[in-house]
């Protein structure tokens, strides 16, 4: 008896959001999407009951916008378990260890059940160390005393809350994918990053330069900032670029323009309908063919590596070659070189933002490792993403043939269509994945508005662009039901 027969009774009975039986009107999709988004914002503001906020550390501070969670809230784990579960599933599927055919309805149900099971496992594997080890989520002594259950009892309550939040986020993502528009994971990332971007523009509390971009500029214009070096000097230009926020604004605009341009760069393969004379179309192979979502997998892998390092540092005495930590941050050893370059201060040693114990050559090695990790990892995960989401040459050729389309000038044969697609899709997938990885590291190094990570900004722009395209496509199909039938979206 194979593993599928053994696991089928459990995997096929995993709780799931029911698929709509017919076509869901566009307006109803928007209602579901907006409702889930409001629930997400509500949950990110529900603080954990029994948490000592003063003694807790934000373990994923640098990955917070990417993981779409909220420190000290019910959504503490964010989309981390979902993404990590997807990484494990993609690696197993890419190595062909599962033996599942996603075109078979039974195997498809097993695949979805296995994905949910992995996410639940990751909720436990991530949440238990976060609550019960180190200083990441400290229990409140007052709550423990008032309930008479001790610190361990409060820790159990904390874990129950973040586990419930992680599992709830899984089903919220499923509601969006089945009843809404776009991807739930993408929507949550856009929501979190957009909050930081808006705050980075208009946040008016505090003093220069710890405000939003516009308040900082108002203070500069009104002369409320002291000790400003001469503007025409090197120090003055550096002051305007860094403290004045001009470099962050430039980087944000540069990433926006680059991503929008890259989304519009494509190779269009002409198509014609085999039976309807004059019906023609084009299949676009975009430069960022796999989208930027595989970059979530790369960053999540880096976050998990840093998570392991911090857990080991809080529970054991790490050898110096493996990791040297200061205030919960790696400043030496292997875990330092494997940590991403988060911001300008982490590599511009001449500004005095890096510890004196870190030599410039060590910073350069760290940048080189981060670039290699992101570029190579982006290309590899893009390939996995394309193959596991039925975007590869073989799956795409079947979709084109099933829609009744063919490539003009070629025989109407599945193998012929696949060979034509193989000329473009694999190469564009690797190139686009590597480009996205390079852009993410560059944005992190130069800094952005609101201290949003480069990957988060990259994802937000690309996801928003694709969401706009999906909404336009949904509206077109709503107006022309025949197009919905042609693309397989009929009742």
FIVOVO-172118 format. One record per residue (C-alpha): residue number from 1; x, y, z. Coordinates in Angstrom, 2 decimals, decimal comma. Each point is the difference from the previous one (the first is absolute). Example, Ala and Ser with C-alpha at 12.3 -4.5 7.8 and 13.67 -1.06 7.14 Angstrom:
residues 2
(1; (12,30; -4,50; 7,80))
(2; (1,37; 3,44; -0,66))
//
This chain:
residues 491
(1; (0,00; 0,00; 0,00))
(2; (1,48; 3,37; -1,08))
(3; (0,09; 3,15; 2,05))
(4; (-2,93; 1,45; -1,94))
(5; (-2,35; -2,79; 1,05))
(6; (1,19; 0,28; 3,61))
(7; (-0,29; 3,79; 0,23))
(8; (-3,14; 0,41; -2,14))
(9; (-2,52; -0,40; 2,90))
(10; (1,70; 2,86; 1,87))
(11; (0,99; 2,32; -2,87))
(12; (-3,34; -0,15; -1,80))
(13; (-1,83; 0,89; 3,22))
(14; (2,01; 3,13; 0,77))
(15; (-2,29; 3,02; 0,52))
(16; (-0,31; 2,03; -3,19))
(17; (-1,86; 2,99; -1,39))
(18; (-2,66; -1,25; -2,41))
(19; (0,51; 0,94; -3,63))
(20; (-2,76; 1,99; -1,69))
(21; (-2,23; -2,25; -2,10))
(22; (-0,27; 2,47; -2,85))
(23; (1,30; 3,35; -1,13))
(24; (0,47; 2,56; 2,78))
(25; (-1,03; 3,51; -1,14))
(26; (2,75; 2,59; 0,04))
(27; (-1,75; 2,19; 2,57))
(28; (-0,35; -2,93; 2,41))
(29; (3,70; -0,81; -0,46))
(30; (0,88; 3,56; 0,96))
(31; (-2,27; -0,23; 3,09))
(32; (1,76; -3,20; 1,15))
(33; (3,44; 1,54; -0,65))
(34; (-0,84; 3,20; 1,88))
(35; (-1,55; -1,95; 2,89))
(36; (3,07; -2,20; 0,47))
(37; (2,26; 3,07; -0,21))
(38; (-1,98; 1,76; 2,74))
(39; (0,24; -3,14; 2,16))
(40; (3,77; -0,10; -0,61))
(41; (0,44; 3,62; 1,17))
(42; (-2,17; -0,75; 3,04))
(43; (2,06; -3,06; 0,99))
(44; (3,32; 1,89; -0,36))
(45; (-1,28; 2,33; 2,74))
(46; (-1,20; -2,72; 2,40))
(47; (2,83; -0,25; 2,54))
(48; (0,87; -3,29; 1,67))
(49; (-1,64; -0,35; 3,38))
(50; (2,56; -0,83; 2,66))
(51; (3,01; 1,50; -1,83))
(52; (2,60; 2,12; 1,79))
(53; (0,60; 2,47; -2,84))
(54; (2,90; 1,74; 1,74))
(55; (2,18; -3,12; 0,26))
(56; (-0,77; -1,55; -3,41))
(57; (2,17; 0,18; -3,11))
(58; (-1,15; 0,21; -3,61))
(59; (1,69; -3,07; -1,41))
(60; (-0,96; 0,78; -3,61))
(61; (0,34; 3,80; 0,15))
(62; (1,89; 0,16; -3,30))
(63; (-2,43; -2,40; -1,68))
(64; (-3,16; 1,44; 1,55))
(65; (-1,45; 1,67; -3,11))
(66; (0,86; -3,04; -2,11))
(67; (-1,62; -2,47; 2,40))
(68; (-3,14; 2,15; 0,24))
(69; (-0,38; -0,43; 3,75))
(70; (-0,13; 2,21; 3,06))
(71; (2,41; -0,15; 2,92))
(72; (-1,79; -0,93; 3,21))
(73; (-3,33; -0,58; -1,77))
(74; (-2,11; -3,04; -0,89))
(75; (1,69; 0,04; -3,41))
(76; (3,48; -0,21; 1,55))
(77; (1,03; -2,80; -2,40))
(78; (-1,41; 1,72; -3,09))
(79; (0,27; -1,95; -3,24))
(80; (3,29; -1,60; 1,14))
(81; (-1,45; -3,51; 0,58))
(82; (-1,92; 0,13; -3,31))
(83; (3,11; 0,98; -1,95))
(84; (2,27; -2,48; 1,81))
(85; (-2,50; -2,78; -0,62))
(86; (-0,05; 0,96; -3,68))
(87; (3,81; -0,17; -0,11))
(88; (0,00; -3,54; 1,40))
(89; (-2,80; -1,06; -2,35))
(90; (1,71; 1,52; -3,04))
(91; (3,29; -1,69; 0,85))
(92; (-1,76; -3,36; 0,40))
(93; (-1,96; 0,52; -3,19))
(94; (3,02; 1,26; -1,93))
(95; (1,96; -3,14; 0,98))
(96; (-3,04; -2,09; -1,07))
(97; (-0,16; -1,66; 3,42))
(98; (-3,76; 0,36; 0,40))
(99; (-1,14; -1,79; -3,13))
(100; (-3,09; 2,23; -0,28))
(101; (-1,67; 0,96; -3,27))
(102; (-1,70; 3,36; 0,59))
(103; (-2,18; -0,58; -3,07))
(104; (-1,62; -2,94; 1,80))
(105; (-2,81; 1,30; 2,31))
(106; (0,85; -2,60; 2,67))
(107; (3,70; 0,86; 0,01))
(108; (-0,90; 3,69; -0,05))
(109; (-2,05; -0,45; 3,19))
(110; (2,94; -1,85; 1,59))
(111; (2,36; 2,81; -1,03))
(112; (-2,21; 2,70; 1,54))
(113; (-0,48; -2,06; 3,17))
(114; (3,76; -0,56; 0,29))
(115; (0,59; 3,72; -0,44))
(116; (-2,38; 0,82; 2,88))
(117; (1,60; -2,68; 2,20))
(118; (3,48; 1,42; -0,67))
(119; (-1,18; 3,51; 0,86))
(120; (-1,43; -1,23; 3,32))
(121; (3,28; -1,82; 0,73))
(122; (1,93; 3,20; -0,79))
(123; (-2,28; 1,98; 2,32))
(124; (1,10; -2,30; 2,83))
(125; (3,68; -0,12; -1,03))
(126; (0,17; 3,80; -0,23))
(127; (-2,32; 0,92; 2,86))
(128; (1,30; -2,35; 2,71))
(129; (3,62; 1,32; -0,02))
(130; (-1,29; 3,56; -0,31))
(131; (-2,10; -0,34; 3,17))
(132; (1,88; -2,46; 2,19))
(133; (3,66; 0,89; -0,74))
(134; (1,96; 3,24; 0,16))
(135; (-1,49; 3,44; 0,57))
(136; (-2,16; 0,19; -3,10))
(137; (-3,46; -0,10; 1,64))
(138; (0,27; 0,49; 3,75))
(139; (-3,02; -0,95; 2,18))
(140; (-1,43; 2,66; 2,28))
(141; (0,76; -0,69; 3,66))
(142; (-3,14; 1,91; 1,05))
(143; (-2,27; -2,21; -2,13))
(144; (1,73; -3,15; 1,25))
(145; (-0,51; 1,09; 3,62))
(146; (-3,64; 1,07; -0,48))
(147; (-0,96; -3,30; -1,67))
(148; (2,19; -2,13; 2,25))
(149; (1,34; -2,06; -2,91))
(150; (3,63; 1,08; 0,02))
(151; (2,14; 1,18; -2,89))
(152; (-0,29; -3,33; -1,83))
(153; (-3,79; 0,26; 0,00))
(154; (0,12; 3,51; -1,50))
(155; (2,47; -1,22; -2,63))
(156; (-2,47; -2,72; -0,99))
(157; (-2,69; 2,67; -0,39))
(158; (2,35; 2,15; -2,12))
(159; (0,81; -2,94; -2,25))
(160; (-3,69; -0,88; -0,38))
(161; (-0,73; 3,56; -1,17))
(162; (2,79; 0,23; -2,60))
(163; (-0,73; -3,55; -1,23))
(164; (-3,67; 0,92; -0,48))
(165; (1,07; 3,14; -1,86))
(166; (2,37; -1,92; -2,28))
(167; (-2,65; -2,60; -0,90))
(168; (-2,67; 2,68; -0,46))
(169; (2,29; 1,84; -2,44))
(170; (0,30; -3,24; -2,01))
(171; (-3,77; -0,14; -0,49))
(172; (-0,21; 3,74; -0,70))
(173; (2,48; -0,56; -2,84))
(174; (-2,15; -2,87; -1,25))
(175; (-3,14; 2,18; 0,04))
(176; (1,76; 2,59; -2,18))
(177; (1,30; -2,58; -2,48))
(178; (-3,44; -1,65; -0,42))
(179; (-2,49; 2,82; 0,52))
(180; (2,01; 3,20; -0,45))
(181; (2,46; 1,63; -2,38))
(182; (3,71; -0,77; -0,04))
(183; (1,99; -1,78; 2,70))
(184; (-0,63; 0,37; 3,72))
(185; (3,71; -0,16; 0,80))
(186; (0,70; 2,74; -2,53))
(187; (-2,86; 2,12; 1,33))
(188; (1,26; -0,24; 3,58))
(189; (3,52; 1,02; -1,07))
(190; (-1,35; 2,99; -1,94))
(191; (-2,10; 1,05; 3,02))
(192; (2,93; -0,14; 2,42))
(193; (2,52; 1,71; -2,29))
(194; (-2,50; 2,69; -1,02))
(195; (-0,47; 0,90; 3,67))
(196; (3,75; 0,48; 0,38))
(197; (0,24; 2,01; -3,23))
(198; (-2,81; 2,37; 1,00))
(199; (1,56; 0,41; 3,44))
(200; (3,37; 0,63; -1,63))
(201; (-1,55; 2,91; -1,90))
(202; (-2,23; 1,72; 2,58))
(203; (0,99; -1,26; 3,51))
(204; (0,07; 3,25; 2,00))
(205; (1,05; -1,06; 3,52))
(206; (3,53; 0,24; 1,31))
(207; (2,83; 2,21; -1,18))
(208; (2,16; 0,25; -3,10))
(209; (1,07; -2,39; -1,53))
(210; (-2,30; -2,53; 1,73))
(211; (-3,16; 1,22; -1,70))
(212; (-1,60; -0,51; -3,37))
(213; (1,56; 1,39; -3,17))
(214; (-2,37; 2,99; -0,31))
(215; (0,27; 1,13; 3,66))
(216; (3,79; -0,24; -0,25))
(217; (0,00; 2,22; -3,07))
(218; (-2,34; 2,49; 1,71))
(219; (2,39; 0,21; 2,97))
(220; (2,93; 0,56; -2,36))
(221; (-1,85; 2,72; -1,90))
(222; (-1,06; 1,80; 3,20))
(223; (3,51; -0,19; 1,47))
(224; (-1,05; -2,19; 2,92))
(225; (3,05; -2,25; -0,44))
(226; (3,29; 0,97; 1,64))
(227; (3,59; -0,94; -0,84))
(228; (-0,59; -0,23; -3,75))
(229; (3,29; -0,06; -1,93))
(230; (0,42; 2,36; -3,00))
(231; (-2,25; -1,30; -2,79))
(232; (2,67; 0,32; -2,72))
(233; (2,55; -2,05; 1,91))
(234; (0,46; -3,77; -0,09))
(235; (-1,40; -0,28; 3,53))
(236; (-2,99; 2,13; -1,00))
(237; (-0,83; -2,16; -3,01))
(238; (0,40; -3,13; 2,12))
(239; (-2,32; 1,55; 2,61))
(240; (-2,71; 0,68; -2,60))
(241; (0,33; -3,45; -1,56))
(242; (-0,07; -2,01; 3,24))
(243; (-1,70; 2,00; 2,76))
(244; (-2,04; 2,06; -2,44))
(245; (-1,46; -3,15; -1,54))
(246; (0,82; 0,84; -3,62))
(247; (1,84; -3,30; -0,54))
(248; (-2,93; -1,97; 1,43))
(249; (-2,46; 1,86; -2,26))
(250; (2,25; -0,55; -3,03))
(251; (0,36; -3,73; 0,76))
(252; (-3,76; -0,41; 0,47))
(253; (-0,76; 1,73; -3,32))
(254; (2,78; -1,94; -1,78))
(255; (-1,33; -3,36; 1,20))
(256; (-3,54; 1,02; -0,99))
(257; (1,01; 1,04; -3,53))
(258; (2,24; -3,06; -0,46))
(259; (-2,66; -2,50; 1,11))
(260; (-2,75; 1,58; -2,11))
(261; (2,33; 0,06; -3,02))
(262; (1,10; -3,61; 0,59))
(263; (-3,64; -1,08; 0,26))
(264; (-0,67; 1,56; -3,41))
(265; (3,03; -1,65; -1,69))
(266; (-1,22; -3,21; -1,61))
(267; (0,32; -2,40; -2,90))
(268; (-3,41; -0,45; -1,63))
(269; (-0,67; -3,33; -1,72))
(270; (-2,77; 0,38; -2,63))
(271; (-3,01; -2,32; 0,28))
(272; (-2,96; -0,71; -2,27))
(273; (-3,18; -1,99; 0,62))
(274; (-0,12; -3,31; -1,83))
(275; (-3,76; 0,15; -0,70))
(276; (-0,99; 3,67; 0,21))
(277; (1,40; 1,78; -3,04))
(278; (1,48; 3,39; 0,77))
(279; (0,18; -0,61; 3,78))
(280; (3,54; 0,86; 0,98))
(281; (1,87; 0,66; 3,21))
(282; (3,43; 0,11; 1,58))
(283; (1,59; -1,90; 2,86))
(284; (2,32; 2,38; 1,91))
(285; (3,20; -1,32; 1,56))
(286; (0,94; 2,85; 2,37))
(287; (3,52; 0,79; 1,13))
(288; (-1,15; -0,62; 3,60))
(289; (-1,86; -3,11; -1,14))
(290; (-0,08; -1,73; 3,38))
(291; (-1,11; 3,25; 1,71))
(292; (1,88; 1,20; 3,07))
(293; (-1,79; -2,39; 2,38))
(294; (2,90; -2,54; -0,08))
(295; (2,06; 2,74; 1,68))
(296; (-2,17; -0,50; 3,09))
(297; (1,30; -3,57; 0,15))
(298; (3,64; 1,17; -0,19))
(299; (-0,43; 2,62; 2,73))
(300; (-2,00; -2,42; 2,15))
(301; (2,88; -2,49; -0,26))
(302; (2,40; 2,73; 1,18))
(303; (-2,40; 0,90; 2,84))
(304; (-0,12; -3,62; 1,13))
(305; (3,83; -0,21; -0,03))
(306; (0,18; 3,11; 2,21))
(307; (-2,77; -1,42; 2,21))
(308; (2,05; -3,16; 0,57))
(309; (3,07; 2,09; 0,83))
(310; (-1,87; 2,11; 2,56))
(311; (-1,56; -3,05; 1,63))
(312; (3,42; -1,69; 0,26))
(313; (1,53; 3,19; 1,40))
(314; (-2,71; 0,31; 2,67))
(315; (0,23; -3,65; 1,09))
(316; (3,67; -0,99; -0,46))
(317; (3,48; 1,48; -0,10))
(318; (0,73; 0,29; -3,71))
(319; (3,62; -0,27; -1,17))
(320; (1,25; 3,31; -1,40))
(321; (0,44; -1,43; -3,52))
(322; (-3,71; -0,84; -0,07))
(323; (-1,40; 3,22; 1,41))
(324; (0,79; 3,00; 2,19))
(325; (-3,08; 1,90; 1,19))
(326; (-0,61; 3,44; 1,50))
(327; (-3,54; 0,96; 1,11))
(328; (-1,41; -2,93; -1,95))
(329; (1,73; 0,97; -3,26))
(330; (2,83; -1,95; -1,62))
(331; (3,19; 2,09; -0,25))
(332; (2,44; -2,81; -0,82))
(333; (0,34; -3,61; -1,03))
(334; (-1,88; -2,00; -2,62))
(335; (-3,44; 1,33; 0,97))
(336; (1,25; 3,57; -0,56))
(337; (1,11; -0,77; -3,56))
(338; (-3,31; -1,78; -0,70))
(339; (-2,12; 2,91; 1,27))
(340; (-1,50; 2,29; -2,67))
(341; (1,17; 3,58; -0,45))
(342; (-3,01; 1,76; 1,54))
(343; (0,74; 3,70; -0,45))
(344; (2,65; 2,63; -0,74))
(345; (1,30; -0,01; 3,57))
(346; (0,88; -3,71; -0,16))
(347; (2,65; 0,52; -2,70))
(348; (0,97; 3,73; -0,11))
(349; (2,72; -0,36; 2,65))
(350; (1,29; 3,55; -0,63))
(351; (-3,29; 1,38; 1,44))
(352; (0,70; -1,74; 3,31))
(353; (-3,10; -2,21; -0,14))
(354; (1,84; -3,31; 0,22))
(355; (1,77; -1,37; 3,12))
(356; (3,69; 0,87; 0,18))
(357; (0,87; -3,70; 0,26))
(358; (-1,22; -0,65; -3,56))
(359; (2,66; 0,61; -2,63))
(360; (-0,86; 1,43; -3,46))
(361; (1,09; -3,25; -1,70))
(362; (-2,47; -1,93; 2,15))
(363; (-2,79; 2,34; -1,13))
(364; (1,00; -0,54; -3,65))
(365; (-0,09; -3,78; 0,48))
(366; (-3,46; 0,29; 1,56))
(367; (-1,24; 2,08; -2,97))
(368; (1,48; -2,57; -2,41))
(369; (-1,71; -2,89; 1,82))
(370; (-3,33; 1,87; 0,05))
(371; (0,23; 0,80; -3,73))
(372; (0,88; -3,60; -0,86))
(373; (-2,76; -1,37; 2,24))
(374; (-2,65; 2,30; -1,48))
(375; (1,01; -0,26; -3,66))
(376; (0,59; -3,76; -0,08))
(377; (-2,86; -0,70; 2,43))
(378; (-2,33; 2,26; -1,98))
(379; (0,76; -1,91; -3,22))
(380; (-0,37; -3,44; 1,64))
(381; (-3,25; 0,78; 1,80))
(382; (-1,38; 1,65; -3,15))
(383; (0,53; -3,31; -1,84))
(384; (-1,70; -1,92; 2,84))
(385; (-2,86; 2,51; 0,01))
(386; (-0,58; -0,29; -3,77))
(387; (0,00; -3,80; 0,09))
(388; (-2,25; -0,39; 3,05))
(389; (-2,58; 2,63; -1,06))
(390; (-0,52; -1,49; -3,49))
(391; (1,78; 2,87; -1,75))
(392; (2,70; -2,17; -1,60))
(393; (0,21; -0,76; -3,75))
(394; (-1,82; -3,34; 0,24))
(395; (-2,91; 1,22; 2,15))
(396; (-0,34; 3,24; -1,99))
(397; (-0,01; -1,91; -3,31))
(398; (-2,89; -2,15; 1,31))
(399; (-1,92; 3,12; 1,03))
(400; (0,46; 1,56; -3,45))
(401; (-1,07; -3,19; -1,77))
(402; (-3,01; -0,51; 2,30))
(403; (-1,20; 3,55; -0,75))
(404; (-0,09; -0,86; -3,71))
(405; (2,89; 2,32; -0,87))
(406; (3,11; -0,80; -2,01))
(407; (3,19; 1,76; -1,14))
(408; (-0,36; 1,18; -3,64))
(409; (2,48; -1,65; -2,36))
(410; (0,43; -3,07; 2,21))
(411; (-1,81; -3,31; 0,07))
(412; (-2,82; -0,31; 2,53))
(413; (1,95; -2,33; 2,23))
(414; (0,60; 0,12; 3,76))
(415; (3,69; -0,86; -0,38))
(416; (0,54; 2,75; -2,57))
(417; (-1,61; 2,66; 2,21))
(418; (2,09; -1,18; 2,94))
(419; (3,25; 0,24; -1,99))
(420; (-0,82; 3,58; -1,04))
(421; (-0,69; 0,96; 3,62))
(422; (3,24; -1,67; 1,15))
(423; (1,92; 2,56; -2,05))
(424; (-1,19; 2,78; 2,29))
(425; (-1,50; -1,03; 3,36))
(426; (3,02; -1,69; 1,73))
(427; (2,45; 2,73; -1,00))
(428; (-2,35; 2,86; 0,90))
(429; (-0,85; -1,67; 3,32))
(430; (3,65; -0,19; 1,08))
(431; (0,80; 3,53; -1,24))
(432; (-3,06; 1,52; 1,69))
(433; (0,63; -1,79; 3,31))
(434; (3,62; 1,16; 0,08))
(435; (-1,03; 3,59; -0,89))
(436; (-2,53; 0,13; 2,83))
(437; (2,62; -1,26; 2,47))
(438; (2,47; 2,69; -1,12))
(439; (-2,63; 2,76; 0,29))
(440; (-0,98; -1,15; 3,51))
(441; (3,59; 0,19; 1,30))
(442; (0,61; 3,39; -1,65))
(443; (-3,18; 1,45; 1,54))
(444; (1,02; -1,28; 3,45))
(445; (3,48; 1,46; -0,31))
(446; (-1,16; 3,46; -1,11))
(447; (-3,01; 0,19; 2,33))
(448; (-3,61; 0,91; -0,76))
(449; (-2,77; 2,21; 1,37))
(450; (-1,37; -1,23; 3,32))
(451; (2,94; -2,41; 0,40))
(452; (-1,90; -2,54; -2,08))
(453; (2,24; -2,89; -1,02))
(454; (0,99; -0,17; -3,66))
(455; (-1,71; -3,36; -0,38))
(456; (-3,20; 1,32; 1,59))
(457; (-0,06; 3,05; -2,29))
(458; (0,74; -2,17; -3,03))
(459; (-2,78; -2,41; 0,90))
(460; (-2,49; 2,79; 0,69))
(461; (0,52; 1,74; -3,34))
(462; (-0,09; -3,22; -2,01))
(463; (-3,00; -1,48; 1,87))
(464; (-1,93; 3,28; -0,36))
(465; (0,77; 0,06; -3,74))
(466; (-1,20; -3,59; -0,42))
(467; (-3,06; 0,68; 2,14))
(468; (-0,88; 2,89; -2,31))
(469; (0,36; -2,33; -3,00))
(470; (-2,18; -2,66; 1,64))
(471; (-2,71; 2,52; 0,87))
(472; (0,03; 1,30; -3,60))
(473; (-0,23; -3,60; -1,29))
(474; (-2,86; -0,81; 2,40))
(475; (-1,91; 3,08; -1,15))
(476; (0,53; -0,92; -3,65))
(477; (-1,26; -3,53; 0,57))
(478; (-2,97; 1,40; 1,94))
(479; (-0,94; 2,11; -3,01))
(480; (0,73; -2,76; -2,54))
(481; (-1,08; -3,42; 1,40))
(482; (1,17; -1,74; -3,20))
(483; (3,61; 0,90; 0,90))
(484; (-0,48; -1,65; 3,39))
(485; (-1,12; -3,19; -1,72))
(486; (3,00; 0,12; -2,35))
(487; (2,47; 0,31; 2,91))
(488; (-1,64; -2,71; 2,07))
(489; (-1,75; 2,22; 2,48))
(490; (-3,55; -0,91; -0,86))
(491; (-2,60; -1,43; 2,33))
//
